[in-house]
Amino acid sequence: MNSVLVVDDNLVSLKQISAQLANHYEVSQAKSAEQALQICTQEKPDLILLDVEMPGMDGFAAIARLKEDPSLSNIPVIFLTGSQDSATEIKCLESGAMDFITKPANTDILLHRIGLHLQFSDYQNHLENMVKELEDTIGVSFAELVECKDFNIAGHVLRTAGYAELLATELLAKDVFRNELSPEYIDGIKRATPFHDIGKIGISDTILLKEGALTDEEYKNVQKHTLIGGRMLGTIYERTPSQRYMKLAMQIAEGHHEHYDGSGYPRGIAGDNIPLCCRIMSVANVYDACVTDRVYRKGHSHETACQAILGGRGTEFDPRIVDVFDTIREKFAVMNVHSQLQPKEKTWSIYHEANINS
């Protein structure tokens, strides 16, 4: 059942409208815009009926606050107004509301309008999810084409995305980086991490596929993949600024080899100057690099990988992230085992499908 939040400072009107909707929707009530915003952050409603004329924060100020929050901006809002002034009606629509209803509201009209906008919202969300899935599939497939240049790390882009999402989710649950982390940020990290090594498209195959140790010059050449990837994704982000996750992808591509103490590359930045998404990705990237087989060595054990990360606390890695990693290290082990046992389930992996069919 869809949920509707009714916001009105007039208690009689609030109870009347709630009663009209009670048999059709899960109804919550707010006596002020401030209370409504608090409710929205705790339990996101499917639609909001918002009174225009309220003391303190009015309906126009409230909808402006909703539109500023990416997690709430898509909630359809229908204004409730006692005014029949055309200027007020125009202002309602210009503010971003889907519709307006004059009070006192006729029950049939109220239910019809709400049902119509909920259907439209569901359809819009469905289309957005389809586009998002298509974008991610194309993006990951392209990243895996680059990954095919280095068969030492088959499946790396998907595994690291999983590890990064797991770690970021736990950081949020433990209220670490409360001013930066959010469900939307974590979703951005998940979508962005597959692009982290995209810059390797500009590195010679001779170097990437070399079985022996790299020379100093070859190693410096490989390091350039961070700058190449950052520039590539930066250009894409400039052309599609609405795709916010591409900004994270740009940051991760360039900064996932930076070290917390400033000894990393390519910029040698340190501490909180390294974007949070890069600090999270750094741990995920190193863990997968440790446990994965390479041409020149077998993959290390889960415990060895954990010790490498714990040993880098405060030097290579952000100590706050390492401390949280330490509490969920066994979840990393489970995810690693699952990825090794279930490679065929990654149906979007061009590399895996090529190997399965060969």
matplotlib code that plots the C-alpha trace (Angstrom):
import matplotlib.pyplot as plt

x = [0.0, 1.3, 2.1, 0.8, 2.0, -0.6, 0.8, -1.6, -1.4, -5.2, -6.0, -9.6, -8.4, -5.6, -8.0, -10.6, -8.2, -6.5, -9.9, -10.7, -7.5, -7.5, -9.1, -6.8, -3.3, -1.0, -1.5, 1.0, 0.3, 2.4, 1.2, 4.0, 6.5, 9.3, 7.8, 7.1, 10.7, 11.7, 9.2, 10.5, 14.1, 13.0, 10.3, 10.1, 6.5, 5.3, 3.4, 3.0, -0.2, 1.3, -0.7, 0.5, -0.4, 1.3, 2.9, 6.7, 7.9, 5.1, 4.5, 6.7, 9.7, 9.1, 9.0, 12.2, 13.9, 12.7, 14.0, 17.5, 17.7, 18.5, 16.9, 13.6, 13.5, 11.5, 8.6, 5.5, 4.0, 0.4, -0.4, -3.4, -4.6, -7.7, -6.9, -8.5, -6.2, -4.6, -1.3, -1.1, -1.9, 0.9, 3.4, 2.4, 3.3, 6.4, 7.7, 7.9, 4.6, 2.9, -0.6, -2.7, -6.1, -8.4, -9.7, -12.0, -11.2, -13.8, -13.0, -13.4, -11.2, -8.6, -8.4, -8.3, -5.5, -3.4, -3.9, -3.0, 0.3, 1.3, 0.9, 3.0, 5.6, 5.9, 6.2, 8.9, 10.8, 10.6, 12.0, 14.8, 15.8, 15.8, 18.1, 20.3, 20.6, 21.5, 24.1, 25.7, 25.7, 27.3, 29.8, 30.8, 31.1, 33.4, 35.5, 35.7, 36.9, 39.8, 40.2, 40.6, 43.9, 45.2, 43.9, 45.6, 42.7, 39.6, 36.4, 38.3, 36.0, 32.9, 34.6, 36.0, 32.6, 31.1, 33.8, 33.6, 29.8, 30.1, 32.7, 30.9, 27.6, 29.2, 30.8, 27.4, 25.8, 28.5, 28.0, 31.5, 31.9, 28.4, 28.7, 29.8, 28.3, 24.7, 22.8, 23.0, 26.8, 27.2, 25.1, 27.4, 30.5, 29.0, 28.3, 31.7, 34.2, 34.1, 35.7, 38.7, 41.2, 39.7, 42.9, 44.8, 43.4, 46.2, 48.9, 50.9, 49.8, 53.5, 53.8, 50.4, 50.9, 54.5, 55.0, 58.2, 58.9, 58.5, 61.4, 61.3, 60.4, 57.6, 56.2, 56.1, 54.3, 51.7, 51.1, 49.9, 46.7, 45.3, 45.8, 44.5, 41.4, 40.8, 40.9, 38.7, 36.0, 36.3, 35.5, 32.4, 31.3, 31.6, 29.4, 26.8, 26.9, 23.5, 25.3, 26.7, 28.3, 30.6, 32.3, 33.0, 34.2, 36.6, 37.9, 38.3, 40.1, 42.7, 42.9, 42.6, 46.4, 46.9, 48.1, 46.8, 50.3, 50.9, 53.3, 51.0, 50.5, 49.8, 49.4, 50.9, 47.9, 47.3, 44.6, 41.2, 42.5, 42.0, 38.3, 36.5, 35.4, 39.1, 40.0, 37.3, 38.2, 41.9, 41.1, 38.7, 41.3, 44.2, 42.2, 41.2, 44.7, 46.0, 43.6, 43.6, 45.9, 48.3, 50.5, 53.6, 52.1, 49.2, 46.7, 47.4, 45.0, 42.2, 44.2, 47.3, 45.2, 43.7, 47.1, 48.3, 45.4, 45.7, 49.5, 48.7, 46.6, 47.5, 50.1, 48.5, 44.9, 42.6, 42.7, 38.9, 38.2, 40.7, 39.0, 35.6, 37.1, 38.5, 35.0, 33.6, 36.7, 34.8, 32.1, 34.9, 36.0, 32.5, 32.1, 35.5, 34.6, 31.3, 32.9, 35.3, 32.6, 30.0, 31.8, 29.2, 26.5, 28.1, 26.3, 27.3, 31.0, 32.3, 35.5, 33.9, 31.5, 34.4, 36.3, 33.2, 32.6, 36.1]
y = [0.0, 3.4, 5.9, 9.6, 12.3, 15.0, 18.3, 21.0, 23.3, 23.3, 20.2, 20.0, 19.9, 17.5, 15.0, 15.4, 14.7, 11.8, 10.2, 10.6, 8.6, 6.1, 3.2, 3.6, 4.6, 4.4, 8.0, 9.9, 13.4, 16.5, 19.8, 21.8, 21.9, 21.4, 18.2, 17.0, 17.3, 15.3, 12.6, 12.5, 11.8, 8.9, 7.3, 8.5, 8.8, 8.0, 11.3, 14.5, 16.6, 19.9, 22.9, 26.2, 28.7, 27.7, 29.7, 29.6, 27.7, 27.7, 25.2, 26.9, 27.0, 23.3, 22.1, 24.1, 22.1, 18.9, 19.7, 20.4, 16.9, 14.3, 11.5, 13.4, 15.5, 13.0, 12.6, 14.0, 16.9, 18.1, 21.4, 22.0, 25.6, 27.5, 30.2, 30.2, 33.0, 32.1, 33.7, 31.2, 28.3, 29.3, 29.7, 26.2, 24.6, 26.7, 25.6, 22.0, 20.6, 18.1, 19.5, 21.6, 20.9, 23.6, 23.0, 21.7, 18.8, 16.6, 12.9, 11.6, 14.4, 13.9, 10.1, 10.5, 13.1, 11.1, 7.9, 9.6, 11.1, 7.9, 6.0, 8.6, 8.6, 4.7, 4.9, 7.6, 5.6, 2.5, 4.4, 5.9, 2.5, 1.0, 3.8, 3.4, -0.3, 0.3, 2.9, 0.6, -2.4, -0.4, 1.2, -2.1, -3.9, -1.2, -1.3, -5.1, -4.7, -2.7, -5.4, -8.0, -6.4, -7.7, -11.2, -11.3, -9.5, -11.0, -10.0, -7.4, -4.5, -6.3, -7.7, -4.4, -2.7, -5.3, -4.9, -1.1, -1.1, -3.5, -1.4, 1.9, 0.5, -0.6, 2.8, 4.4, 1.9, 2.8, 6.5, 7.1, 10.1, 11.1, 14.4, 12.7, 9.3, 8.7, 5.9, 8.0, 8.4, 4.7, 4.0, 6.4, 4.5, 1.2, 2.6, 4.4, 1.8, -0.4, 2.6, 2.8, 1.2, 2.6, 4.6, 1.3, 1.6, 4.1, 1.8, -0.5, -4.2, -5.2, -3.7, -4.8, -8.4, -8.6, -11.7, -10.6, -7.7, -4.2, -1.8, 1.5, 3.2, 0.6, 1.1, 4.9, 4.3, 2.1, 4.8, 7.1, 5.1, 7.1, 10.4, 9.0, 7.6, 10.8, 12.9, 10.5, 10.4, 14.1, 14.9, 12.6, 14.3, 17.8, 16.7, 14.9, 16.8, 15.3, 11.9, 12.7, 9.3, 10.1, 12.7, 9.9, 7.7, 10.5, 10.9, 7.2, 6.6, 9.3, 8.8, 5.1, 4.7, 7.7, 6.8, 8.3, 9.4, 11.2, 8.5, 7.4, 8.5, 10.4, 13.6, 12.5, 14.0, 12.9, 12.4, 13.9, 15.7, 12.3, 12.0, 9.6, 7.4, 6.9, 6.0, 3.4, 2.1, 1.8, -0.8, -2.7, -2.6, -3.9, -6.7, -8.0, -7.6, -9.7, -12.6, -12.8, -15.1, -13.3, -14.7, -14.1, -15.5, -17.3, -15.3, -14.9, -16.1, -14.0, -13.7, -12.4, -9.8, -8.7, -8.4, -6.3, -3.9, -3.8, -3.2, -0.2, 1.5, 5.2, 4.9, 3.5, 3.5, 5.8, 4.3, 4.9, 2.8, 0.1, -0.2, -0.8, -3.3, -5.2, -5.7, -7.1, -8.9, -12.2, -10.7, -10.0, -13.6, -14.8, -12.5, -13.6, -17.3, -16.7, -14.8, -17.6, -20.3, -18.4, -16.7, -17.8, -15.9, -12.6, -12.6, -9.0, -10.0, -10.2, -11.7, -14.5, -15.4, -15.5, -17.9, -20.1, -20.5, -21.1]
z = [0.0, -0.9, 1.8, 1.9, 4.2, 4.9, 6.1, 7.4, 10.4, 10.6, 12.8, 11.5, 7.9, 8.8, 10.4, 7.6, 4.8, 6.6, 7.1, 3.4, 2.6, 5.4, 3.5, 0.5, 1.7, 4.7, 6.1, 8.3, 9.5, 10.2, 11.8, 10.3, 7.5, 9.9, 11.3, 7.8, 6.8, 9.8, 8.9, 5.3, 6.4, 8.6, 6.5, 2.9, 1.8, -1.7, -2.0, 0.0, 0.4, 1.5, 2.7, 1.3, 4.0, 7.3, 10.0, 10.1, 7.1, 4.5, 1.7, -0.8, 1.5, 2.4, -1.2, -1.9, 1.0, -0.4, -3.9, -2.4, -1.0, -3.7, -1.6, -1.4, -4.5, -6.5, -4.1, -5.8, -4.0, -4.3, -2.8, -0.7, -0.8, 0.3, -2.2, -5.7, -6.9, -10.2, -9.2, -6.3, -8.5, -11.0, -8.1, -6.9, -10.2, -10.7, -7.3, -8.5, -7.3, -9.4, -8.8, -6.4, -4.8, -3.4, 0.2, 1.3, -1.0, -2.6, -1.7, -5.3, -6.8, -4.0, -4.5, -8.3, -8.3, -5.8, -7.8, -11.0, -9.7, -7.9, -11.2, -13.0, -10.3, -10.4, -14.2, -14.0, -11.4, -13.6, -16.6, -14.5, -13.1, -16.6, -17.8, -14.8, -15.4, -19.0, -18.1, -15.6, -17.9, -20.7, -18.3, -16.6, -19.9, -21.2, -18.0, -18.4, -22.0, -20.6, -17.9, -20.6, -21.5, -18.1, -17.7, -14.3, -12.8, -14.5, -12.5, -10.6, -11.4, -10.1, -7.0, -5.9, -6.4, -4.0, -1.4, -1.6, -1.2, 1.7, 3.5, 2.8, 4.1, 7.3, 7.8, 7.4, 9.9, 12.4, 11.8, 10.6, 8.3, 9.1, 7.2, 4.0, 3.8, 2.7, 0.9, -2.3, -1.9, -1.4, -4.5, -6.3, -5.1, -6.2, -9.7, -9.9, -8.7, -11.9, -13.7, -11.4, -13.8, -17.0, -17.6, -18.4, -21.9, -22.4, -21.1, -23.4, -23.4, -23.3, -19.9, -18.6, -19.7, -18.6, -16.4, -14.7, -12.4, -14.0, -14.4, -12.6, -16.0, -16.7, -13.2, -13.7, -17.0, -15.3, -12.7, -15.4, -15.7, -12.8, -14.5, -17.9, -16.2, -14.3, -17.4, -19.4, -16.8, -16.0, -19.7, -19.5, -16.3, -17.8, -20.6, -18.4, -15.0, -14.1, -13.7, -10.2, -9.9, -12.7, -10.5, -8.0, -10.8, -11.9, -8.3, -7.7, -11.1, -10.2, -6.4, -5.6, -5.3, -3.0, 0.5, 3.8, 4.7, 1.4, 0.0, -2.8, -6.4, -8.7, -6.5, -3.2, -1.3, 2.3, 4.9, 4.4, 1.3, -0.4, -1.4, 0.9, -2.0, -2.9, 0.7, 0.7, -2.7, -1.7, 0.9, -1.4, -4.2, -2.1, -0.6, -4.0, -5.3, -2.4, -2.7, -6.5, -8.6, -10.8, -13.6, -11.5, -8.2, -6.5, -4.6, -0.9, 1.8, 3.3, 6.6, 4.7, 2.9, 6.2, 7.8, 4.9, 5.4, 9.2, 8.8, 6.5, 9.1, 9.2, 6.5, 3.3, 4.7, 6.7, 10.2, 10.7, 7.6, 8.6, 12.1, 10.5, 8.0, 10.9, 12.4, 9.1, 7.7, 7.7, 5.4, 3.0, 3.2, 2.5, -0.5, -1.8, -1.6, -3.3, -6.2, -6.7, -6.7, -8.7, -11.7, -14.2, -12.4, -13.4, -16.7, -17.6, -17.5, -21.1, -19.9, -17.9, -20.7, -23.2, -21.0, -20.2, -23.9, -25.0]

ax = plt.figure().add_subplot(projection="3d")
ax.plot(x, y, z, "-o")
ax.set_aspect("equal")
plt.show()
